[in-house]
Amino acid sequence: MTSEPPNVLSPKGITDEHAAAEDAPVFPAGAGITGDTSVDGLITHLAGIPGLPIDEHNALYTGLHDGLLAELNADLSADHDAS
């Protein structure tokens, strides 16, 4: 006679299935708008993270970091008219 094991309760009284659902990552609904078009363009790539294989996360975050660093270090004087 074989039977399925009953749902095991955790110390908190939560079934294994419920605990697994609670451990799932929660992603924000979307990237915010910063008002800087260059930065906004970069952070839109964050929306693809939930569907991206984990081994590709590092490349996405590295590219985002490098792009944001480049924007931070950009010469802003080129964006302003000389008076």
VEXNUMAR-209770 format. One record per residue (C-alpha): residue number from 1; x, y, z; residue in one letter; chain. Coordinates in Angstrom, 3 decimals. Layout:
% VEXNUMAR-209770
<num: NUM&u: X&v: Y&w: Z&residuo: A&cadena: A>
...
END
This chain:
% VEXNUMAR-209770
<num: 1&u: 0.000&v: 0.000&w: 0.000&residuo: M&cadena: A>
<num: 2&u: 1.551&v: 3.292&w: -1.109&residuo: T&cadena: A>
<num: 3&u: 0.164&v: 6.621&w: -0.237&residuo: S&cadena: A>
<num: 4&u: 1.246&v: 10.197&w: -0.653&residuo: E&cadena: A>
<num: 5&u: 2.817&v: 11.701&w: 2.451&residuo: P&cadena: A>
<num: 6&u: 0.613&v: 14.300&w: 4.083&residuo: P&cadena: A>
<num: 7&u: 1.520&v: 17.944&w: 3.790&residuo: N&cadena: A>
<num: 8&u: 4.159&v: 18.506&w: 6.405&residuo: V&cadena: A>
<num: 9&u: 3.585&v: 21.470&w: 8.648&residuo: L&cadena: A>
<num: 10&u: 6.491&v: 23.730&w: 9.365&residuo: S&cadena: A>
<num: 11&u: 7.106&v: 24.984&w: 12.901&residuo: P&cadena: A>
<num: 12&u: 4.924&v: 27.968&w: 12.009&residuo: K&cadena: A>
<num: 13&u: 2.077&v: 25.670&w: 10.937&residuo: G&cadena: A>
<num: 14&u: 2.477&v: 26.443&w: 7.228&residuo: I&cadena: A>
<num: 15&u: 2.335&v: 23.690&w: 4.619&residuo: T&cadena: A>
<num: 16&u: 5.367&v: 23.041&w: 2.409&residuo: D&cadena: A>
<num: 17&u: 3.523&v: 24.376&w: -0.633&residuo: E&cadena: A>
<num: 18&u: 2.632&v: 27.617&w: 1.139&residuo: H&cadena: A>
<num: 19&u: 6.187&v: 28.045&w: 2.409&residuo: A&cadena: A>
<num: 20&u: 7.574&v: 27.559&w: -1.104&residuo: A&cadena: A>
<num: 21&u: 5.252&v: 30.259&w: -2.421&residuo: A&cadena: A>
<num: 22&u: 6.418&v: 32.635&w: 0.315&residuo: E&cadena: A>
<num: 23&u: 10.062&v: 31.976&w: -0.616&residuo: D&cadena: A>
<num: 24&u: 9.498&v: 32.967&w: -4.244&residuo: A&cadena: A>
<num: 25&u: 11.156&v: 36.272&w: -5.158&residuo: P&cadena: A>
<num: 26&u: 8.931&v: 39.311&w: -5.372&residuo: V&cadena: A>
<num: 27&u: 9.765&v: 41.808&w: -8.078&residuo: F&cadena: A>
<num: 28&u: 8.589&v: 45.423&w: -8.164&residuo: P&cadena: A>
<num: 29&u: 5.880&v: 46.257&w: -10.688&residuo: A&cadena: A>
<num: 30&u: 8.255&v: 48.362&w: -12.766&residuo: G&cadena: A>
<num: 31&u: 11.168&v: 50.705&w: -12.740&residuo: A&cadena: A>
<num: 32&u: 10.415&v: 54.207&w: -11.591&residuo: G&cadena: A>
<num: 33&u: 10.855&v: 57.331&w: -13.600&residuo: I&cadena: A>
<num: 34&u: 13.808&v: 59.431&w: -12.511&residuo: T&cadena: A>
<num: 35&u: 13.290&v: 62.360&w: -14.852&residuo: G&cadena: A>
<num: 36&u: 16.677&v: 61.751&w: -16.455&residuo: D&cadena: A>
<num: 37&u: 16.072&v: 60.181&w: -19.852&residuo: T&cadena: A>
<num: 38&u: 19.487&v: 58.529&w: -19.943&residuo: S&cadena: A>
<num: 39&u: 19.000&v: 56.900&w: -16.545&residuo: V&cadena: A>
<num: 40&u: 15.398&v: 55.970&w: -17.312&residuo: D&cadena: A>
<num: 41&u: 16.580&v: 54.272&w: -20.498&residuo: G&cadena: A>
<num: 42&u: 19.083&v: 52.206&w: -18.533&residuo: L&cadena: A>
<num: 43&u: 16.773&v: 51.117&w: -15.732&residuo: I&cadena: A>
<num: 44&u: 14.122&v: 49.847&w: -18.134&residuo: T&cadena: A>
<num: 45&u: 16.360&v: 46.795&w: -18.541&residuo: H&cadena: A>
<num: 46&u: 15.463&v: 45.791&w: -14.975&residuo: L&cadena: A>
<num: 47&u: 12.014&v: 44.748&w: -16.188&residuo: A&cadena: A>
<num: 48&u: 13.557&v: 41.699&w: -17.889&residuo: G&cadena: A>
<num: 49&u: 15.093&v: 40.246&w: -14.731&residuo: I&cadena: A>
<num: 50&u: 12.167&v: 38.005&w: -13.670&residuo: P&cadena: A>
<num: 51&u: 12.341&v: 36.037&w: -16.927&residuo: G&cadena: A>
<num: 52&u: 16.120&v: 35.995&w: -17.194&residuo: L&cadena: A>
<num: 53&u: 18.093&v: 32.889&w: -16.209&residuo: P&cadena: A>
<num: 54&u: 19.994&v: 33.487&w: -12.984&residuo: I&cadena: A>
<num: 55&u: 23.366&v: 32.948&w: -14.647&residuo: D&cadena: A>
<num: 56&u: 22.631&v: 35.996&w: -16.843&residuo: E&cadena: A>
<num: 57&u: 21.782&v: 38.351&w: -13.950&residuo: H&cadena: A>
<num: 58&u: 25.412&v: 39.303&w: -13.372&residuo: N&cadena: A>
<num: 59&u: 25.860&v: 40.566&w: -16.937&residuo: A&cadena: A>
<num: 60&u: 22.658&v: 42.619&w: -16.728&residuo: L&cadena: A>
<num: 61&u: 23.589&v: 44.176&w: -13.378&residuo: Y&cadena: A>
<num: 62&u: 27.163&v: 44.821&w: -14.520&residuo: T&cadena: A>
<num: 63&u: 25.933&v: 46.548&w: -17.667&residuo: G&cadena: A>
<num: 64&u: 23.461&v: 48.598&w: -15.648&residuo: L&cadena: A>
<num: 65&u: 26.138&v: 49.579&w: -13.135&residuo: H&cadena: A>
<num: 66&u: 28.592&v: 50.576&w: -15.861&residuo: D&cadena: A>
<num: 67&u: 25.939&v: 52.573&w: -17.715&residuo: G&cadena: A>
<num: 68&u: 24.834&v: 54.420&w: -14.577&residuo: L&cadena: A>
<num: 69&u: 28.462&v: 55.128&w: -13.653&residuo: L&cadena: A>
<num: 70&u: 29.092&v: 56.546&w: -17.121&residuo: A&cadena: A>
<num: 71&u: 26.033&v: 58.805&w: -16.744&residuo: E&cadena: A>
<num: 72&u: 27.207&v: 59.926&w: -13.311&residuo: L&cadena: A>
<num: 73&u: 30.642&v: 60.796&w: -14.691&residuo: N&cadena: A>
<num: 74&u: 29.347&v: 62.426&w: -17.886&residuo: A&cadena: A>
<num: 75&u: 30.370&v: 66.007&w: -18.543&residuo: D&cadena: A>
<num: 76&u: 27.187&v: 67.952&w: -17.882&residuo: L&cadena: A>
<num: 77&u: 28.607&v: 71.135&w: -19.404&residuo: S&cadena: A>
<num: 78&u: 27.835&v: 69.723&w: -22.841&residuo: A&cadena: A>
<num: 79&u: 24.129&v: 69.731&w: -21.919&residuo: D&cadena: A>
<num: 80&u: 24.004&v: 73.454&w: -21.084&residuo: H&cadena: A>
<num: 81&u: 24.221&v: 76.475&w: -23.334&residuo: D&cadena: A>
<num: 82&u: 27.228&v: 78.674&w: -22.672&residuo: A&cadena: A>
<num: 83&u: 26.194&v: 82.137&w: -21.537&residuo: S&cadena: A>
END
